[in-house]
Amino acid sequence: MQEIRARIGDIPGMPAGFWTWAALAALLHDTGKLPDGFQRMIGNTADKPAAWGERHEVLSLGFVHLLLEDLPEEERNWIAAVVAGHHRPFTAGLEPPSKLPLLTQYGDDQPDAFAARFTPADQNHLTGLMRWLHATGRRHGLPLAERLPTPNVRQLTDAAHRLFQDVMDRWEWSLPPGDRSGRTVVLLLGAVTMADHLSSAHSPLDTEHPLDGTYLAQLAERLAARGHTLRPQQRQAASVTGNLLLRSWTGSGKTEAVLLWAATQIGDLSTRSNGNPRVFYLLPYLASINAMTGRLAKELDSPDGIGVAHSKAASYHLAQSLADGCPGDDTDPVDAASKAHSRAEATKNFRELLRVGTPYQLLRGALAGPVHSSILTDSANSVFILDELHAYDARRLGMILAIMSFWRDLGGRTAVLSATLPTALANLVNEALGGQTILVEPPPESRAPIRHRLHIRQAHLTEDASLNEIRQRLADNQSVLVIANNVRDAITLFQTLRPHCVERHGEDSAYLLHARYRRMDRTAIEAALQERFASGKPRRPGLLIGTQALEVSLDLDLDTCHTSAADLEALVQRFGRVNRLGTLGPAPVIVHQPAYNRRRGGGDALWADGVYEGEPTQHGWNILARHDGKTINEQVITGWLDEIYTSPWGRTWAQTVEDHRQQFKRAFLEFSQPFGDRSCLAEKFDEQFDGIEAILAEDREDYKAALEQGTSKRDGRLHADQYLIPLPAWGAGLGTYDKLLKVRIIHADYDAQLGLQAIHRDIKQIYQAGEVI
């Protein structure tokens, strides 16, 4: 707990005794494992192991009561609540819980019945444990009773019973509005569970920050060696102490600017909090997270100091560890899987001081409880970088804004950076951060490079006129990016255009990428794309067709782009894959009219190609049409976005965002029932952001064999994960769930090059590729 306190520091708004209470709870939380029943269950007796059925944390309350009898009752009750709540909820939610809450299991017990649950227990072991706990606590300066308690077992159970009743009386019902006790106890619980996880994993916390006060000088020296200097917006960002809004075009050094800002915040917060601030670099997509992890490791010369905090972290590290070997060497994939899992678990257990992930991994902390509360505690006094925070998803944006306010209250600092930051979004972020943000952008005299020339086409992307234009560009030896709004259109375009491209430029010249591939196939495709189209490599003709999976995922640079019209922010991201380094003259970006239609369960609202909301897409189209044939000055795009977000639609959007922010705050961040069961919410939360995954029926045996690789089930699952295909959350109704393998199995049309095309089921519900992005 001393290491964790040194890491997190003094949390704003917490009582003065916070860290002392956390240390006492950590010392005493597992003492209830004393009874013979528990010892037999874990094989510590001569008897055959057998299930016990009781909760050790409830008996631990007896040690809290007896060893802390000199503490004021209120302080002792804080500690007791955390000790009792470190595994199970106290009360059930609206749905039946999978495991009995503590109040249900013990709430009606009288002292005799309660004692019978936790006996027999060895008196000598109790006496020895009391002696050790007392001596250890006193040695570390903790306020244990001056007199060593010498209870018998029945006195211990009676003390536990009394304190259990007090704890349940305190936390059974919802707290009144505005009561911050729930936040305090959740953060206490987070500190204790973090200590528990770290001690179990034997994983020390990093103490040397990969990003420190030397970064400014190192960056300036590196730039000078190439004949460059820091840009004005980079110097200004480095001087900001507080929250930052950074708006600047692609290629203008935003990443370096925000790292300079973060280094400043680390220095300031460490002084204010007496801690070692964590830096969370947050991005929207998995592939961009992996790429940024590698970039930061190189930028900061810290190959082992950057954590990956997303749901597929273990798979990422598995790929990295296997990639470290050379073809034909003796790299052991089983050993690599074990190492990858260990590295992912260390990240999960908060080892690194700088982590790359998604906002939604940190949002999961709002689920609180024993599993997630440590995420909240770890976020106190931290630095948050949100790269490419998009405005168009009102629900998710509202949730992120709510958690931003929570981070601010806990001493955190936040930066939002984007090439396209509409004023309406900047205002919402500023409001969420208490009106305390500073906007940094290039000075007026700076000129964004003119990288693109805009063209408008009335023909849909899949029409013959569009296809012929793309074929001509391929005939002219160009590399062509084609982005459709849905998977169905992307597959159709690829099947139609690939033969022409291959005939002219070879088998390895045409690629398709969307979100519905087996992980092993997507990894192979991304590696091939980087080989042919990566920024900075010699230009080669070819064809890349995809969906929004290409918008910010890979560092690619092609000659031209054909795209279906979509939300204007999404389009700007797509344009950014063309002439990325500005080495060409203004490169053509061609926007095609989408098809507007309704989608399943969406009422009368129209959606561009079934994906993007119709009204803002049409607003963006009208703006682009006014600039048909003109070059795009990226500095004016903010004005285009402001036109959309100040329209009647935009005002409705802003109110919707605010409604979602308030809903998430009330439901998740006020902690009116901090020990209530939230397990059902966790499943729904994950579905909202991560969707689900499945395997093909024909992969079942290979998946099963992969599960059996490695030295543990978790290692095997890393290998087996390569067969998983992402599906939308509503896809839970497709296929069947294999209880033995714990995975959903689908019968589908699938090809390693085309990805998932259709899932076969009964006539009630059939997946078609056009229904998801």
N, C-alpha and C positions, 0 to 999 in steps of 0.2 A: 504493500500500500504506500510505502514511502516513495517508491519509484513512480507510482501513478500520480501521487500528489506533486512530485517534482516535475512530472510531465505536464499535468493539466493546470496547476497553479490555483490561485484563489478565484473561485467562481463568483461573479457578481450576483448579488441577491441571495446568496446562501448564508445560513446562520454561521456565527463564528465557530461553532463546534463541529462543522460539517466533516472535516477530514478526521477529527478524533473519533466521531461516531462511525465513520466508514471503517477506520482501522479496528475499532472494537467489534463491529459486526463481522469483519473479515476474520478476526481471531476466533470468534465464537460460533460462526454460522454452521459448522459441521460437527459440533460437539455432540449432537444428538445421535451420532452413529455408535454410541456406547452399547446399546442393548445387545443381548445374545442373538436376537433374531436378525439384526442387521449383520453382525459378524458372521453368522452362519451363511447368510445370503451371499456374502462376498468370498466365502471359502476360508474364513479365518478360524474355523472350529473343526473338530474331528468329525462332526456330523456331515452328512451329505448336504450340499448346498440346496436351499429351498427358498422360495419367495417369502418375503416378510409381510409386505402389505401396509406397513405404517410409514409415516413421514418423519424422517430424522430431524428436519428443521423445526418441527413442533416441539420435540423434546429439547432442542437446543435453547429454547426460551427459558428453561429452568436454569441453565448456566448464566444466561443474561441476567435473570432476576437476582441470583445469588451473588454473582461476582461483581455486579454493578449496583449493589444496594446503597452505596454512598452517593450515587449520582441523583440529581433531581429526577423526579418521576417522568417529567416531560422528555428529558433527554434519553432516559432509558427506553421510553416507548418508541422514539425514533429508531433506535438501534433494533429493538424487538421487531418492529414492522419489517425492516429489511431482512433480518435473519429469517423470519417466518415466510417471507415472500420470495426467497431467492430461487425457488423451483416451481411452485404451483400458485395459481391465483387463489384469492380468498373466496371470491364469489363467482357464480356463473353469469354468462352473458345472456343474450336473448335466445341463443340456440343451445341445445344440450351439449355440454362440454365432453371432450373425448376422455378426460381424466377428472376424477372427483376434485372439486375445489375444497380447500381446507375447512371452510365453515360447514360445508355439507358433511365432511368426513368426521369432524370432531366437535361441531358446534353444540350438540345435545349431550355430550358426555358429562357425567358427574365425576368427581375426583377418583372414586374407586374404579369405575370403568376406564377412565383415562389412564390410570396407573397400570391397569392390566394390559393395556396395549403395548407398553414399553418395558415390561418385565417378562422374564428375569434379566438382570444386568449385574455385572460383577462389581461388588462393593470396592474391592481393592483397586480395580481399574478406575472407578469413579474417583476415589481418593487421590490416586496418582495423577489423573488428568486434571483435577482441580488444582493440585499443587503446581503442575507444569504451567497451566494457563495463568495462574496468579503470578508466578515468577516471571514468565515471559512478558506478560503485559506490563508489570511494574518495571522490568528491565528496559522496556522501550518507552517509558514515561507515560503510559496510558493510565487513566484514572480508575483503576480497579480498587475494590474495597481494601482498606488497609489490613483488615483481619482476614486471614485465609479461611474461607468457608469449609466446613467439614460435614456436609449433609450425608444422610443415607439415601438410598435410591428412592424411597417413598417421598422424602422431603424434596428431592429433585423433581419428581413428577408432579407433586402438588404445586411447586413453584412455577413449573411450566404451564400447568393448567390455569393458574390464576392470571399469568401474564398473557396467555393465549386469549382468554376471555376479554382482557383489556384491549388487546390488539384488534380483535374482531369488532368490539364495540366502537372503536375509533374509526375503522376503515370499511365497515360493512356498507354504509350508505354514501351517497354522493356528497361531495363537499359543496358548500354554498358558493355561488358565483363570486369570482374574484379571489378566492382562497388559494394562495400559492403553495400550500402544504403539499399538494399533489406533485408539483414540479420538484420540490425539495426531496421528497422521498423517492421519486423516480431516479433522480440523479445520484442519490445515495445508493440505491439498488444497482445502478449502472457501475458505480465505482467498485462495489463488492463483487459483482459478477465478472468485471474485467480482471480483478485481482485473482479470482478463482480460475478463470480461463488461462491467464498467463502462467500461473503456478502449475496448473495441470499440464500445459504444453511445454514447460521448461523453456520458455521463449523470452529472453531478455528484451527490453525495449531499447530501440536505438536512442542514443543521446547526442550524437553528432549530426547536426542538420546538414543535408546536402546543399541547401540553399542558405547562404549566410551573408554577412556584411561585406565579404570580399567580392561578391559577384559583380558589383558595379565596376570595380577596377579591372577585374578579369575580362569582362565584356568589352570595356573601352580599349584595353590593350589588344585584344583579339581583332577588334575592328580596325584599330590603327595599323596593325600589321598588314591589312588588306587595303589601306588607303582610305578608310571610312571613319566616320565619327558617330557618336550617339545622335539619334534624331531628336528633334525638339520634344515630341510627344513622349519619347522614352525618358528623357531627363525630367520632364514634368511629372510623369507617373512615379518616378523614383522619389520625388519630393513630397508626394501625397502621404499624409498620415490620416487614415480614415478610409471610408468606402469609396470605391472608384467605379466610374462608368467610362469605358475606353471605346471610342468609336473611331475606326480607322480602316482603310481599305486593305484588301488582301495583299500580302507582300510588303507591308509597311512596318514590320517588326513588332506586331502586337504581342507575340509570345514573350519576346525579350522584355518588352515594356512592362508586362504584367508580372514577370518574375522580379524585375527591379522593384516594383511596387510591393510585392510580397516580401521581399527581403527587408524592406523598410518596416513593414507591419510586424514581422517576426521580432526585430529589435525592439520596437516600441512595446509590443504586447508582453514580451518576456520580462521587461522592466516593470510593467504595470501589474502583471499577474504573478510574478515569481515562478513562471512555468516555462515550458519549451513548446511554443505553438506548433500545431500541425498545419500543414498546407494541403488542401484538397483541390486538385485540378479536375474540374467536372466537365464532361463532354457528353453529347447526346447518344453517340453510337459506339458499339463494341469495337469495330475495326479502327475508328479514330482514337479510341482509348489505347489500344495496343500500340498504334503508331506514335502517339504522344508519349507513352511510357519510354519507348526507345529513344525518342528525340530528347526528352529531359535527361535520361541517363547519359547521353552523349554531351548535351549542353552543359551539364553540371559535373561531368566526369565522375559519375556515381552509379556504376552498373548494378550495384546491389542495394542502393539506397532508395529506390523508387518503388513504391508498392502499387499493386493493381487491385482496385477495390470494386470489382463488378462480379456478377453472378457466375461468370465463366472464367474467373481468375485462375482456377486450377488448370483448366484446359490451356489457357494462354501460357502458363509457366511450363506445362508439359511440352508444348510445341517449342518453346524457347530452349528447354534443356535438351531436347532431341536435336535441335538445330545446332547446338554447340559442337556436336560430333561431326566428323568428316565422313563422306561416303566410304564404306569399306572398313571403317575402324571398328573398335570393339565396344562401341557405345551400347549399353544394356538398356533397352526400352523399359524393362521392368523397374530397374533402379532409377531411371529417369522419371518414371511416373511417381515413385515414392518421394523423390526429391521435389517434384513439382507440387505434390500435395502438401508437403511440409512447408514449402514456401508460401503457398496460398493460405494455409492455416495460420502461418505467422502474420500475414497481412490481415487476415480476418481477426486475429487477436491483437491488432493495433501496433505491430512492431515498428513500421516505418513512420518517419516524420513527414514525408511527402508522398501522397498517394494520388493516383489517377483513377477516376471512376465516373459513375453516372450520378446525377442528382438523386435518382430514385433509390440508390443504395442507402444514402443518408436519410432520405425521407422515411425509410423503413424504421428508423429509430423511433418515429412517432408511434409505432405500435407498442412501444415500451415493454413492460413485463420483464421477466428474467432473461429472455432471449435478446431483446432489442434495446433495453435501456442503456446498455454500455455504449451504444452508438451515440446516444444523446450526450452522455457524460464526456465522451472523447471529443465531441464537437465544441465544448466550452473553450473559450480563448483561442479559437482556431482561425485560420485564414482560408477563405473560400474563393476560388476562381471559377466563374461560370463562363465557359467559352461557347459562343454561338447559342445564347439563350434565345429561343424562338418565341414569337408572340402568337402564332396562329392557333395553338392548342390551348384554349382558354382554361380548361379544367386543370391540366397539368401545370400550366403557368401559375394559376391561383395557388396550388399546393406548394410550389417552389417559393412563391412570395411569402406564404405563411411561414415556412421553415426558415426563410431568411430573417424574418422578424424575430423568430426564436433564437437563432444564432446571434443576432445583435444583442438581445437581452442577456445572453450568456458571455458577452465580452468579445464576440467574433467580429471579423472584418470581411467584407465581401467586395469582389470586383466582378463586374459584368463587362465582357468585351465582345465586340461584333463588328463586322464590316457594315452591317445593316442594323442600326439600332433606332427604330422609330421613336419619336419624341413621346408618344403615348406610352410605350414600354418603359422608356427612361423615367417617366413620371411615376409609373406604378412601382418601379424598383426603388426610386427615391422615397416614395411614401412608405413602403415596407421597411425601409431602413431609417425611419424616423426623420426624413428630410435632411439627412446628413450624408450626402454624396457629392463628389467632385467629378465633373465631366472633363475628360481630357481627349483632345482630338488634334490632328495635325494643324499647324497654323494656317491661316488663309492663304499665305503666299506659297504653301506647299501644293504641289500639283500631283494628283493621282495619275498613274500611267494610263494612257488610253489603250486598253487591251482588246476591246470588243466593238464590233459594229452590229447593230440590232436590225433584224429583218422579221417581218410579220408574214405569216402564211395562213390563208383561210382554210386550206386543205388540212384535214386531220393527219396526224403523223403516220397513220397506216394507209392512207390513200395512195393511189398510183403516182400522182404528181409528186408527192413527198418522197416516195421510194425512188423515183427516177432521179430526183435531185441528189439524193444521198448516193446513188450509184455513180453519178457523174463525179462527185467529189472523190469517191474511191478510185475512179478511173484517172483522176488528176493526181493520184499518189498522196492524198491527204489522210491523216488519221482523223476519224470521225466518231464523235460521241453522240449517241442517240439515247435520250432518256424519256421513257414512257411513264405514265402515271400509275399504271397497274401491271401486274405480272403477266396477265393474258396478252396485253398488247406487246409487251417486251418480247415474249416468246414468239409471237406471230412475226414480229419484225425481224427477229434473229433468223428464224427459219426461212424467211423470204430473202433476206439480204446476204446471209452467210455464203451461199454458193458463189455469188458474184465476187465477193471479197476474196475468198479462198482461191478462185480461179486466177485472180490477178496478183495476189500477194502471199499465197501459201497457206498451208493448213493452220499455222499458228498465228494467223493474222486477225481472226474474228472471235469475239468473246461475248458472253452473256453473264450478267450478274444481277441477282435480286435476292430477296430475303429467304426464299424457300428452297434451300439446299441442305443436304447433309453437311455436317461441319467439315468433314474431310474433303468434300468436293469444293466447298467454298474456299477453304484454305489453299487448295491447289490453284483455283482460278485467280485468287488475289495475288498469289506469287507470280503467275504468268503475266498478269496485268502490270505488275511492278516491273517485270523484266522488259516488257515491250513499250509501256507508255509512261513510266515514272518521270517526274520532273527532273530536268538536268541531264537526261540521257539523250543520245542522238535520236532525232525524230525518225520514226518509221511509219509508213502507211499502215492502216488497219482500221478495224471496226470494233467499237465497244458499245454494247447495248445494255441498258439496265433500267432500274427504277430509282427511287430516292435513296436506296442503299449506296448509291454512288455520290450523293451530294457532298458529304463531308468525310467520307470514310477513308479515302486513299489519296496520296499525294501524286496525282496524275496530271499530265499536261498534253492535251491534244490540240489539233489544228482548228477544229470547228465543232459546233454543237447544233444538233436538231433536237428540240424538246417540245413536248406537249405543254400548253399553258397550265400554270398552277399558281399557287400562292406566290406573290412577288418575291418574298424572302427566299422561298425554295428555289425560284428561278435564278436569283442572284448566286446562290450556292452552286447551282449547276453550271452557270457561266464560269465560275471560278476554276473549273477543271479544264478550261480552254485558254491557251496562251498565258498560262499561269505565271510564268516568269517574265512576261512582257518582252520576249525576244523577237516576236514577230510584229508586223504592223497590225492595225486593228483587225482582229480575226472575226469571222462571221459567227453570230449566234442567232439561230433561226427558231422562232417561237410559233408553234402551230395551234390553231384553234382546237380546243378539246371538245369532246361530246358531253353534253350536260344531261344527266339522267338521275333518276331516283335510285336509292339503294335499299337493300333489304332492311326493314324495320326503321327506316329513316323518315317515314311520313312523306309529305309533299315536297320537302326540301330537295333542291337540285345540287348535284355534286359533279365537279369536273372529272370525267372519266371514272366516276364512282368513288373518287378518293378525296379531292379537295373541295372545300365548301364553295358553292357556286358564286355567291355574291362578291366576296373579296377577290376571287379569281377573275371575275368579270371586270371589277374595278381596275385590277392590275393590267388586264388586257387593254382596256381603254387608254390607260396611260402609255403603255408600250406602243400602241397604234399611233399615238401622236408623235412618236419618235422613230417611226419606221424609216430605215435607211440611214439613220444617224449613228455616230459613235456614242458610246456610253461613258460619260464622266461619272465615275463611281462616287464622287463627292455629292452629286445631286440625287442619288438614289434615296437618301434619307427624306428628301422633300417629296419624292414619289410616294414613299411609304406613309408619310404624314398625311398626304391627301386621302389615302385609304382609311387611315385610322381616325381621321376627324370627320368622316362621313357619318350619316345616320347608322350605318352598319358598325362603324368603328366605335361609336358611343355605346351601342348595345353590347359590343364585344367587351369594352372596358368594364361595364357593369357586370357582365357575366363573370369576368375574371375576378372581380371583387367579391361576388357572391361565392365563388368557389374558394377563395382565400378564407373568407369568414367561416364557411362550412367546415373546411379542413381544420382550422384553428379550434373551433368549438368541439369537433368530434375527436380530435387527436392530440391537441397541444395544450388543453386546459387541465387535463388529468384529474377530472372530478372524481373518477373512480380508479385510482392508480393501481389497485390490486384486483380489478375485475378481469374476467377472462376475455381476451381479445383474439383468441386463436382463429375464430371464424373471419375476423377482419384481415388477418395476415394473408389468408388464402385469396381473399378478394383483392387485396392490395396488389399482390404479385400478379394476378391475372390482368389487372389494369395496365401494368407496365411491361411485364415480361412475356405475356401470352403463355402458351404451353408448348411442349415439345413431344414428338412422336417418332417412332421408327417404322420403316417399311416392313411389311409382313415377311418379305423374302430375306430381310436382314436379321430376323429373330435369332437364328442359330449362331450367326457371327456375333451378334450383340451379346448373347448368353456366354459364348466362349471368351469374349473380351472382358466380361465381368469377372471371369475367373483368373485373369492375369494379375500379376503383382502379388505383393505379400499381404494385402488387406483388401477388404471389400471396397474401400474408398479408392485405392489405387486402380482396381479393376474398373470402377465406374468412370475414371478418367479415360481409360482406353475405350470403353463402350460409348462414351459421349460423342465420339466421332461419327456415330450413326444417327444422331438426333437431328430432326428437322424442325425448325421453328414453325409454329402455327398461331393464328390469332386465338384469343382467349375463348371465343365462341366455338373453336374447334374441339373443345372438350367433349362435345356431343358426337364427334366423328370417331369411327373405329371402336376398338375395345380396349379396356385397361387390363393388362397382364399383371395380376397380383404377385405372381412369383418373381417376375423381373422388375416390377414396379415401374412400368413404362406403358404408354399408350401405343397401340399397334394399329396401323392403317393399311388398307389395301388401296394402292394408288398407282397411277401412271407416273413413273419417275425415270429421269435420265440424268446421268452425271453432268452432262453438258447443258441440258435444258432446265434441270431442277424439277420441282414438283409441279405437275400439270393438273391432275384431277384426282380426287379421292372417291372411291367407289363405296357406296353404302346403299341403303334402301331409298326409295323414291321420295321419302319425306325430307331428306336434307342431303344435298350433294354439293360438295365444294367444287368450285371452278376457279381457275387461277386468277381471273379478273376481279375476284371479290376482295382481295387483300392487296396491300402494297407489296 
